[in-house]
Amino acid sequence: MQKLNKILPLIFVFVIMACGYSICGAAPLDGQRWKEHYINDIMPYWTDKSALGEPVGNFPSRRDMNGKAAGDARYTRMIARQVYTYLIGFNLTGDEKLLEYAVAGINWMLCKAKDPGKGYFAKLDGRGRPALKLSRSAQDQAYVMLAFVSFFYITRDHTAKKELDENIDLLFNGVFWDTKENIIIDARSGDLARAVEFENPGRDIVTILDQANAYLLLYVNNLEGTDRDINLKYLKKCGDILAEKFFKDGIFWDTDRNRKNYNAKHLDAGHVLKTYWMLYEIARVWKAEHKEELYKEILDAYLVDILIAAYSDKYGIWGKKIKNSYKNIICANPDWWMQIECNQLAARILHKDKRIPAILEKTTEFWFESDFIDKTRKIRGIRESVKLDGSFMKNLDKLTSKAHEWKNGYHESEQAIMLYLLLNSFNNKPSTLYYAAKADKVKDFTAKPYVFNGKVISLKEDGYIMNKKYIRLKAVFEDIN
């Protein structure tokens, strides 16, 4: 009995350790955890009736902590981001109600926000009336396309492709393209008649970066033949502009002019590391097609180093502001989207340095344990910021920390699908995704794992959905790269 009493505590310790790592709970860098994160922490806030609008698809941009709409504004880019949130949810779960919500949002945009031949109005009111005089930024137009590219990715819908092609032509060949400087103009007046000031003197990095990030990379990965070739050249054009006009000494600067002001808007770890990620992906896709190396000097010299430099072991998070050098990235109260962008890049290049997996374990644990996830309300949702110790700033019901004119479900949903896919691949586990094809397109449907490549080990029909408008397809992937 005495021997048993000595052994039992050891068994108990072993069980506790096992629960913390693999048997009873999620293992470090477990891909499945990120699918569950979408279902349990992200989806409830965005599937609540308060998120859907009246009619469904007229999504309110600002909502309080319990989901209640706060104000009349409907920013078109945010309707589009919400469409994306639902489509990624469908991609992960196969839940047809998420596809229905996405279709409703797309139809509302097409009906109320489209300005034929001129892109999309930037803002609507609660009844769908556009703000005609409000200027339109190229960044806004890019994020409007987020809805259409994610719908094309899921369905290969021809209407979505038409919208994408028209918008790309407007930005790269139409009135948004500066033929003298060979760059996209930041913003134009509401009628597109003239260029207008955006935020800072010179061209802003987000004007170019978000064309690649919001839609072109995903679009190219799901095209074939001539369409793919044409849009890959546009994607490369974005990469070339970023490398040639915004890069110096390891930093992608906020504008093509600024090289001194480290406090400038859009000069932070989030934008810089997102730009590195885009160049990494553009170089990968271009090399596969053309056997030519792009941006090698930049990526080889800085990609891993700046990611490692951005991590703070003291706080277990990614830093925020750059001070005097890319090697000196300072922590401040973390923003949700910056932590996400850095987590995504780390997951993408796990294989490049043995330090990165250990860092990503710590930053993702901070994410799950912190108050970024609203654990105080049944509706859950993701807050925009927390303190350095992970606790929330304030928790008043009236706050719009989870949904406002620049905060939606987009970033957290992309993090969920990227880390689900990349960490499953890292652990040599399969990933399951869902698609929706019309009956005449099922036979030729080519499933891709988001912006990545992968081996399809199974692609099966999974029944009719949406009153037999689509056939749900279930794909299983391995070797995602």
C-alpha angles and dihedrals in degrees: 000000000000090000090050091051089054094048098047096067089051091051090049092052091049091052092049091051091047092051090052094053117026122330105058101016143019117304119229110280092010112168096203089061089068094055088050089048090058092048098044106030109023107031100055093063093048099042094049112113089245090066097053102066131212109307098023107262095041089101116191113232098210122050132163128239092277092046100257114147112255111201137341102273122123112185108198093218089056094050085053093049089051090051087053091050091057094044093052087049090054090047090055100039111018089230104158095204088068090055089049092053091048093051090050091053093049092049091051091052093048092047100041112017105039118103102194112241092001105071121241136327111250098226141021133187125236091277094050098258112147127233094239099189097045112112120246121227124206087232090059091049089052093054092047085060089055088079094051097043093050090048090049089049092054099038111011085231113184094216090057090050091051091053092048094049093048093049093046089052091050092052102039102030106016138062094310092062118091103212093190097053096027094230139108115267111242098227144349135201120274091266091042090237096127143014115257136193115278115188111300136020111275128018117323121231094227090063089067102025095056094052087063097036101042101046122337098074093049092042094052092048091057099044131086137200122355094353090057093048093051095048094042087061090053089049091050090048088059091050092048092051092049092050096043104037106028108032128094133146096350095312131105100213127218094247138013089252108043118087100146112044108083091178094061119128112263092024103111142105092271097058094038095051093042087056091052089051092052093049090048091053095042090051091049095050094043093049091051090054103035106020088233127128117232128194090354095147092053097042096044094048102042117010099090096030096055092046091053090045091053093060121093113204089189093065102019091235141099119268124245118203127047115226117198095315142035086242092062111066115165127214121232131158099314123245117219096233096049092052088049095050091050093046089052094051091046091051090048095054101033089129095056100073132015091225095063100072091052091049093048090052089058098044094047091048088053088052094052097040098043130082091257080101109061101230093166095074132054090226090061116187134159123282119222096231145006137187122270090264091055097253121130122263096224132343104203115148092230095061119109094209093132101044130023140122092300102022123076139129094284104097097041091047092051090049090051096053096040096050092042090056101036097044093046088053091046088055094043092246128136124249126216123211134174131223136179122223133174113245094256092054100046095089094055099034112131111200118211127187098242112279092343139081124242145159112266106218095172137015116174139165111252103190138280120302137185095032091314093303090124139022112225113230124204116206128187118201137192134181096031111190 
